[in-house]
Amino acid sequence: MTNENTQTNIAIYIDLENLKINRNDKTLNVNKLMNKIKENASKNTKFIIKYACGNLASIENFESELKNWHFELVDIPPLVSETKEGEIVAKNRADIAISIKALKDYYTHKDEIDLFIFITSDSDFTLIMDELSKQRKSVWLVCESSKTKKDYFRSCTDKILSIENFIDNQTANENKIQQKSKDDNSPDKIINEIKEKLKNLKFNESEIEIIVKKTESKEIELFD
């Protein structure tokens, strides 16, 4: 993958059940993630398999980005059951589905795929990653930063990236937009715009001051 003229064929799998993203205020920046992978892999890359699996109801904030990158989206809602104690539990099955898919892809395209990438923090994936490593395939992982130094992940991967680097805080972004909107509609900004318009209409300074004062006191209203 170090040769600039060599194409790196990538298979990427996203475990939608283990991204640790609160759908209400955070979102996965898919564009940033994919471009970073391309940047780190080689100058000549091609994603030949793009697979995202899990409960699609939980990815409203970035589903469109996944579609723009032509991901195959597979909806596997969790199995809901009740324990003897009456507790309701949900069984996540995305890990099994992705592992089966990756194994099938290996045997179907083993001469084509150079790099397998898994986006998950689930340690169950160490089994499939270790098997692919044994088959002399490069394996990367994108997981929670708290798990990047875990031996069970490091022993079966060639590179680990932190998922936090690709998560946007929507609440913060929305606050910035709201603040900008407030700034754009601040009284000082509006008054300055009024003055500029009056100057363009050939009012002199004294006339402008009188009109502005009356406007501020709501004696008159100005319309565009």
Summary of the structure (lengths in Angstrom):
residues: 224
radius of gyration: 26.9
end to end distance: 60.8
largest distance: 84.2
contacts: 615
relative contact order: 0.14
helix: 45%
strand: 23%
